[in-house]
Amino acid sequence: MSLPPNRFDYSAIVDRPRLTWPNGARLAFWVAPNIEHWEFTPASRPNRPDIPNYARYDYGNRAGFWRMIDVLNQNDVRACCCLNTAVLDHYPEITKAMVDANWDYMAHGVYNSRPIYGLTMEEEREYWRDTIATVKKHTGKMVKGMLGGGNGYTLHTDDLMAEAGLLYHTSWIIDDQPVPIKVKGGQKFLYVPYSGQTNDVLTLFANREVDSFYQLSIDQFDTLYREGAESGRVMCLALHPHFIGRPNSAKYLNRFLKYVRSHDVWVTTADEIAEYYLKHHYDSFVSYLNQQAAVSAKGQ
């Protein structure tokens, strides 16, 4: 059954074919640092310096990033970051650190202060060409996915991503497993689970204590790990250096990653989740959806 926006067919997670991960892992766990830059005078308000936002993001790039990546490296976690491409030009030190850690990269706009909502279809097509070329130039890697978030998306985004050779979009936040996204060109394209719950910006920006974010992450992990015994699940930990990289926060990230590492999970990236699912589960899941549709049509 297809409902607006007509990108997905509904399927109850408890009725689907069993999802398996490499080596029988119950859970695919990935970390998504948001590496971003906010303009001092955004185009939408050129005569009004945005000191609070500029300073918050700048703190993340000056100090928070380095605490965060140190913790990730200590725990052997290779991230897939949501990247403002301007970071690659503005902060060569950060670029080198990400490349040295062999991170993967998702598109996340040019600046966090410039959403793409107003782009025409051709302008957005050019945006994807530029994003792919810029990331390739600075990191040697191909962009395979996207997080829109504050950078936005349009009605054409999924179609243009698939057209450009990308594999997945994380912005939907609709499921605990990957699911196919329908695109006009008919390419194989996916949703890979991101997180609106285990996301430091939503917890810490609301002025909750950082230990509450730690406990929330533990609770989410425990539930998904338990359910993963029946059929594999995905957990994403979404981070922002200006929050998790604070002096009072990084130790909780370290504690949580050690907890994750004490379990039988696949610590991976969104790129690898998408590629594995496309190779091992996509066709069988689409076949399942078609069978369900046929049964539903026959009963009407």
LOVEX-112907 format. One record per atom (N, C-alpha, C, O): x, y, z. Coordinates in steps of 0.02 Angstrom, whole numbers, plus 50000, padded with zeros to 5 digits. Example, Ala and Ser with C-alpha at 12.3 -4.5 7.8 and 13.67 -1.06 7.14 Angstrom:
<recs>
506604971650390/506154977550390/506604983550390/507124983450423/506424988850354/506844994750357/506455000250394/506705005750402/
</recs>
This chain:
<recs>
500434994150000/500005000050000/500445006250000/500895006850042/500325010749954/500715016849948/500315022849972/499745023849950/500605026750016/500295032650042/500725038750024/501315037950010/500425044750023/500845050650011/501425050750061/501325049350120/502035052350039/502235055249975/502385050249919/502725052049871/502145044149925/502205039149872/502925037049858/503085034849802/503355037649908/504045035349902/504135028349931/504625024949915/503665026149974/503745019750010/503095015850006/502555018650001/503165009250009/502585004950023/502595003250097/503125001750126/502015003350128/501975001650198/502124994250210/501904989950172/502504992850262/502614985950284/502744986050358/503154990050383/502404981650395/502514981150467/503184977550479/503314972350449/503594980350522/504264977550533/504234970350559/504694966450548/503684968550594/503624961850622/503434956650570/503484950650583/503224958750510/502994954050458/503494953050402/503384948950358/504044956650402/504514956550346/504954950250346/505014946850397/505254948850289/505764943550289/506324945350338/506464951250349/506634940250367/507154941450417/507754944950386/507994943050333/507984950150421/508564953950399/509174951550437/509164951250499/509704949950402/510324947650433/510894952350417/510914955350363/511354953050465/511944957150456/512574952750455/512534946850473/513144955250433/513754951250429/513924947850496/513864950850550/514134941550491/514344937550549/513784936650599/513914935450659/513164937150577/512594935950621/512474941450672/512114940350720/512764947350662/512674952750710/511934954750714/511594954850663/511704956150774/511014958150783/510874965250759/510334966950737/511394969350765/511294976550757/511854979550715/512444978050726/511674983650666/512154987750629/512164994550663/511664998150664/512734996450691/512805002650728/513265007350691/513825005550672/513035013550680/513455018450646/513405025250679/512905027050710/513945029050673/513995035650704/514005040950649/514365040350600/513595046150659/513525051450609/513695058250639/513255061750662/514335060050639/514505066850661/514285071950609/514395070950549/513985077350631/513795082750586/514355087950587/514435091650636/514735088250532/515305092750528/515095098750485/515015098150425/515005104550518/514625109950488/514965116750499/515415117550541/514745121650460/514975128550468/514365133150461/513945132050417/514325138150504/513785143050501/514085149750482/514575151950512/513785153050432/514055159450409/513935165050461/513415165250494/514425169450467/514375175050514/513805179650494/513425182050537/513735180950429/513175184850404/512815180750350/512985181450291/512335176650369/511975172550320/511655176750265/511465182550277/511585173850207/511305177550150/510605180050164/510395185150137/510235176550206/509555178550222/509525184650267/508995187750273/510095186550298/510115192350343/510805195550340/511165195450389/510995198350282/511685200550270/511935206050316/512535206650325/511495210050343/511715215550387/511625213950461/511695218450503/511485207750476/511365205850546/511815199850563/511615194150552/512405201150589/512855195550608/512505190750656/512195192850705/512575184350642/512265179250684/512805176450731/513045170850721/512975180450781/513525178350825/513365171950864/513805167650868/512765171050892/512645164950932/512745158550891/513095153950914/512445158150832/512525152050792/513235151350765/513525145950766/513515156850740/514195156550714/514675154050768/515085149650755/514625156750828/515085154950881/514985147750903/515475144250918/514365145450905/514235138550926/514565133550878/514895128850900/514475134650813/514775130050764/515535130950763/515905126050755/515775137050772/516495138250770/516835134850830/517395132350824/516495134850887/516765131250945/516845123750928/517355120750945/516345121050894/516395113950875/516995112550831/517325107450840/517135116950784/517695115850738/518375117450770/518875114350752/518395122050818/519025123750851/519215118750905/519795116850911/518725116650944/518865112651004/518485106051006/518775100751016/517825106450997/517415100451006/517575094850960/517575089050981/517715096350896/517865091150848/518445086850871/518435080750863/518955089950900/519565086350917/519455081650977/519745076250979/519025083751024/518845079051078/518445073251050/518565067451067/517975074851007/517525069650980/517915064550939/517835058550950/518335066850893/518685062050850/519195057950890/519335052250872/519465060850943/519915057050986/519555051151018/519815045651021/518945052351042/518545046951072/518365041751019/518405035751033/518155043950960/517975039150907/518575034850889/518515028750881/519155037950881/519755034150863/519965029250918/520175023750903/519905031350980/520075026951036/519655020651036/519875015251056/519025021351013/518565015651013/518505012350945/518065008250934/518955014150899/518985011050833/518315011550797/518065006750768/518025017550799/517395018850765/517535023450706/517755029150714/517395020750647/517485024550584/516815027650566/516335024150551/516785034250566/516145037750559/515945038750486/516355038150441/515305040250477/515055042750413/514755049550427/514195050050454/515115054850411/514905061450433/514425064750384/514445063650324/513995069050414/513535073250376/513915079850365/514005083650412/514125081050304/514645086050291/514395092150254/514125091650198/514495098050284/514455104250245/515085104550203/515635104750230/515025104650137/515615104150094/516095110150103/516695109450090/515845115850126/516285121650137/516805120150190/517335123350191/516665115550235/517145113650287/517805111450256/518345112750283/517765107950199/518365105350167/518835110850145/519445109850144/518565116650127/518975122350108/519185126450168/519755128750172/518735127450215/518875131950272/519335128850324/519715132450356/519305122250332/519655118950387/520075113050362/519875107350370/520645114350331/521055108950306/521295104150360/521415098250347/521365106650422/521565102250477/521025096950492/521175091150504/520395099150490/519845094450501/519805089550443/519695083550453/519885092150382/519875087750323/520395082250330/520245076350318/521005084050348/521545079150356/521375073950410/521495068050400/521105076250465/520935071650520/520395066650498/520435060750516/519905068950461/519375064450437/519655059450386/519495053550388/520075061850340/520375057450291/520835052350324/520815046450306/521235054550373/521675049850408/521285044450445/521525038850452/520675046150469/520255041350504/519835037150456/519445032850478/519895038550390/519545034650339/518785035050346/518435030050338/518535041050362/517815042050368/517485041550299/517805042250247/516825040150300/516395040950242/516025047550249/516015050650302/515705049850193/515425056650192/514725056650161/514615053950106/514255059650196/513585060950169/513525068250153/513805072550187/513155069850101/513015076750083/512585079950138/512115076850163/512745086150154/512365089750205/512385097250190/512415101450236/512355098950126/512355105850106/513055108850102/513555105450115/513085115150084/513715118850080/513865122150147/514405121150175/513385125950173/513405128850240/512765126850276/512255125650244/512785126450342/512175124850378/511685130750377/511105129950393/511935136550357/511515142450353/511225143550284/510925148850270/511305138650238/511035139350169/510635133150150/510905128850114/510015132550171/509605126850150/509475127050075/509485132250043/509345121050047/509255120449975/508515120549953/508365119249895/508065122050000/507345121549984/507145125449922/506715123249885/507455131149910/507235135449855/507545133949788/507415137649740/507955128849783/508295127449719/507815124749667/507365120949683/507905126849604/507545123749549/507835116849538/508355115049566/507505113049496/507745106249482/508435106349451/508865102349470/508565110849405/509215111249373/509745113949421/510325111749420/509555118649463/510025121049513/510215115549562/510795114949582/509725111549581/509875105949627/510305100649592/510745097649623/510165099549529/510585094749491/511315097149491/511765093049499/511425103549483/512105106349485/512395105849555/512995104649563/511975106849605/512205106049675/512485099049686/512995098249719/512155094049659/512395087149668/513055086049630/513505082649655/513105088849571/513745088249534/514315091349574/514845088349580/514195097249601/514705100849638/514875097149703/515465096649720/514375094649738/514495091049801/514925084849789/515415083649825/514745080949738/515125074849722/515845076649705/516315073349729/515935081649663/516615083549641/517035086249698/517625084849703/516725090249741/517095093349796/517335088149846/517915088349867/516895083649865/517085078449914/517615073849884/518085071849918/517535072149821/518025067849787/518705071249785/519215068049798/518725077649770/519345081449766/519725081449832/520325080549833/519375082549886/519695083449951/519815076949989/520275076550029/519405071849976/519445065750017/519595059449976/519795054350004/519495059749910/519585053849869/518995049249870/519015043849839/518455051049905/517875046649912/517265049149874/517195055149861/516825044449857/516195045949824/515645046949876/515565042949922/515275052349870/514685053349912/514155048349891/513985047849832/513885044649939/513375039549924/512705040849956/512215037549940/512675045750003/512055047050037/511985054350057/512405058450041/511435055750092/511275062650111/510895062850177/510495058450191/511035067950217/510585070250270/510385077350253/510815081650245/509745078550248/509515085350234/509545089650296/509905094650298/509165087750348/509155091550409/509035098950396/508595100750357/509425103150429/509345110350420/509525112750350/509355118250331/509875108550312/510055110350244/509505108950194/509515111450138/509015104950215/508415104050175/508455099250117/508945095750108/507905099150079/507815094750022/507215097449984/506845101750008/507115094949924/506545097049883/506135090949863/506315085349881/505595092049827/505195086449802/505595082049754/505405076249743/506135084749726/506515081049675/507145077849704/507495074349667/507295078849767/507945076849795/508095069549785/508635067849760/507645065149803/507785057949797/507915055949725/508355051949711/507515058649679/507605057049608/508285059449582/508625055849546/508485065449602/509115068149579/509715064749611/510235063949579/509635062649673/510175058849705/510295052249669/510855050549652/509745048649656/509815042249620/510095043349550/510505039449527/509875048549517/510125050149450/510875051349451/511225049549404/511125054349505/511835055949511/512255050049536/512865050649542/511925044449550/512295038449571/512335037349645/512685032749667/511975041349685/511975040349757/511505034449774/511095032449733/511575031849835/511235025749854/510695026549907/510235022449911/510745031749949/510295031950006/510185039050031/510575043650018/509625039850068/509425046250098/509225044650170/508825040250182/509515048350218/509385046750288/508865051350321/508685050350379/508625056350285/508215061550318/507515059150340/507215062250383/507275053750311/506575051950323/506435049850395/505905051450421/506885046250427/506815043950496/506135040550507/505735042550549/506015035250467/505365031850470/505405024650493/504885021450500/506005021850506/506045014650517/506685012950555/507145017050560/506705006850582/507305004250615/507694999450570/508184996450592/507474998650508/507834994750458/507864998850393/507445003250383/508344997450350/508325000550284/507694998550246/507454992850253/507435003050206/506865001450163/506955004950096/507255010250092/506705001850042/506765004949976/506385011549971/505845012349999/506675016249935/506355022549917/506225022449841/506685020949802/505625024049821/505455024149750/505715030549718/505605036049744/506065029949662/506305035749625/506085035249552/505975029749527/506035040949519/505745041149452/506155037349401/505875034449354/506815037149410/507245033649362/507255026149371/507535022549329/506945023649425/506915016449436/507545013449466/507595007349472/508025017649486/508645015049516/508495012149585/507995013749616/508945007749608/508885005149676/509125010649724/509685013149718/508695012449770/508835018049814/508515016649882/507985013449885/508825018949937/508635016850003/508555022550053/508825027950045/508165021050105/508215024650167/508665020650213/508555014750223/509175023850242/509585020850294/509425024450359/509455030550361/509255020750412/509025024050474/509535028750505/510105026950520/509315034950513/509655040150551/509285040550618/508865036250632/509415045550658/509095045750724/508845052650743/509225057550741/508215052950761/507955058950793/507945058350868/507805063250903/508105052350893/508095051250966/508805051550994/508945055751038/509245047250970/509935047250995/510335052350954/510785050650915/510155058550964/510445064250928/510605069650979/510145072551008/511235071050988/511435075551042/511135082551035/511005085851085/511025084850974/510765091650966/510055092250993/509875097551018/509655086950989/508975087251014/508945086751089/508505089551121/509425083051119/509435082251191/509785088151225/509515091151272/510385089651203/510795094551238/510595101751223/510675106151265/510335103051162/510105109751146/509505111651189/509375117551201/509135106551211/508565107651255/508785108651328/508375108851373/509445109251338/509735110451405/509615104751453/509595105751514/509555098651426/509545092851470/510255090951487/510715092451449/510345087651542/511025085651562/511285080351515/510915076151489/511945080451505/512245075851457/512175068551479/512175064051437/512125067351544/512045060351565/511365057651544/511275051551539/510875062051532/510225059651507/510285057251436/509955052451416/510715060551396/510845058251328/511185051551328/511035047151288/511655050651374/511985044151382/511485038651398/511485033351367/511045039851447/510555034751466/510055033451411/509855027751400/509835038651376/509385037851319/509705033451266/509365029151237/510345034451253/510705030351203/510755023051225/510665018551184/510895021951288/510915015151315/510245011751307/510215006051285/509705015151325/509035012251321/508855010551249/508575005251235/509025015051202/508875013651132/509275007751107/509015003351073/509915007651124/510345002151103/510074995451130/510034990651093/509904995251194/509674988951224/509054986251190/508994980251178/508584990651174/507964988451141/508104985751071/507864980451053/508484989451032/508634987350964/509064980950963/508974976750920/509514980351011/509924974351015/509494968251032/509594962851003/509014969151077/508564963651094/508134961751034/508074955751018/507844966551001/507424965150943/507824962250885/507564958350845/508464964050881/508884961650827/509004954150829/509244951350779/508854950850884/508914943550887/508404940350840/508524934750816/507844943650827/507334941050782/507464943250710/507394939250663/507654949450700/507804952150634/508234958350643/508084962450686/508764958950604/509254964150615/508964971150617/508484972750583/509264975250659/509064982250666/509664986750652/510234984450647/509524993350645/510034998450636/509975003550691/509425005750708/510535005450720/510545011150766/511055016250742/511625014550726/510835022450740/511275028050724/511365032450785/510885033950820/511975034550798/512125039450849/512335045850813/512865046150782/511905050950817/512025057250781/512355062350828/512095063750882/512915065050806/513315069350850/513465076050817/513455076750756/513585080950859/513785087650838/514365089850882/514295089950943/514945091550853/515525093150894/515415098750944/515725098750997/514965103550928/514855108950974/514425106851034/514335110751080/514165100751033/513815098051092/514205092351124/514425092951181/514315086851087/514645081051117/515385082351130/515695078851170/515665087451097/516365089051108/516495093951164/517055096151174/515975095751202/516075100151259/516495096551313/516505090451315/516835100351355/517245097251407/516845092651454/517125087851480/516195094151464/515795089951509/515445084251473/515085080351506/515535083551407/515135078751369/515515072851342/515255067251341/516135073951320/516495068751282/516575062251320/516585056951291/516645062651387/516745056551426/516135051951421/516205045851426/515545054751411/514945050651405/514925047051338/514685041451333/515175050351286/515245047051221/515725041151227/515575035751202/516285042051260/516765036651270/516455030851308/516545025051290/516085032451360/515765027251401/515255023351359/515215017151364/514855026951319/514345023551279/514665019051225/514445013451215/515185021451191/515495017451139/515825011151168/515825005951135/516085011551228/516355005651260/515795000651274/515894994551269/515215003151292/514634998751303/514434995351238/514314989251238/514404999051184/514244996151118/514754990751100/514564985351078/515384992151110/515914987551092/515904981151134/516214976151115/515554981151190/515514975151232/514974970351208/514874965051238/514624972051154/514094967951125/514294965651055/514744968351024/513924960551032/514044957850965/513654961950914/513094960250896/513964967450891/513644971850842/514114973050784/514724972150790/513824975150728/514224977150670/514324984650674/513864988450658/514914986750694/515074993950697/515304995950628/515824993550604/514935000250595/515015001250524/514855008450505/514875012850548/514715009750442/514515016350418/513865015750378/513665010250358/513545021450366/512935021350326/513075018850255/512665015350226/513655020650227/513835018250160/513845010650159/513565007650113/514165007650208/514225000350209/513554996950222/513424991650195/513135000050263/512464997350274/512064997250209/511754992250191/512085002850173/511725003350109/511974998250059/511584994850027/512624997650052/512914993050003/512754985850021/512594981849977/512784984050085/512634977250106/511894975650093/511734970250068/511454980250112/510744979050103/510564978350029/510174973950010/510844982649988/510704982349916/510924975649887/510594972949843/511474973049911/511744966849884/511374960649910/511264955849873/511164960849974/510914954750006/510164954750020/509874949450029/509834960650023/509134960750046/508654964650002/508054963450005/508904969149961/508454973649924/507964969749880/507364970849884/508224965349838/507794961849790/507274957449825/506694957349804/507474953949877/507004949549912/506464953749948/505894951549954/506664959649973/506174963850007/505674966749957/505074966949972/505904968949899/505454971449847/504974965949824/504384967149813/505244959849818/504814954149800/504274952949852/503704951649836/504464953449915/503984952849970/503434958249965/502844956749973/503644964349952/503154969849946/502674968549887/502074969849893/502944966049832/502524964649774/502024959049789/501444959449768/502244954049825/501784948649845/501234951149890/500654949249883/501414955649937/500914958449982/500404962649944/499814962549958/500654966449894/500214970549853/499734966249813/499144967949806/499984960649787/499564956149747/499024953049790/498454952449769/499194951049850/498704948249896/498174953449914/497584951949916/498404959549927/497934964849945/497454966349887/496864967349897/497724966649825/497314968049767/496814962449755/496244963649734/497014956349768/496574950649756/495994950649806/495444948349790/496124953349866/495604953349918/495124959049911/494614959249947/495264963749867/494804969549859/494254968149809/493824972449797/
</recs>
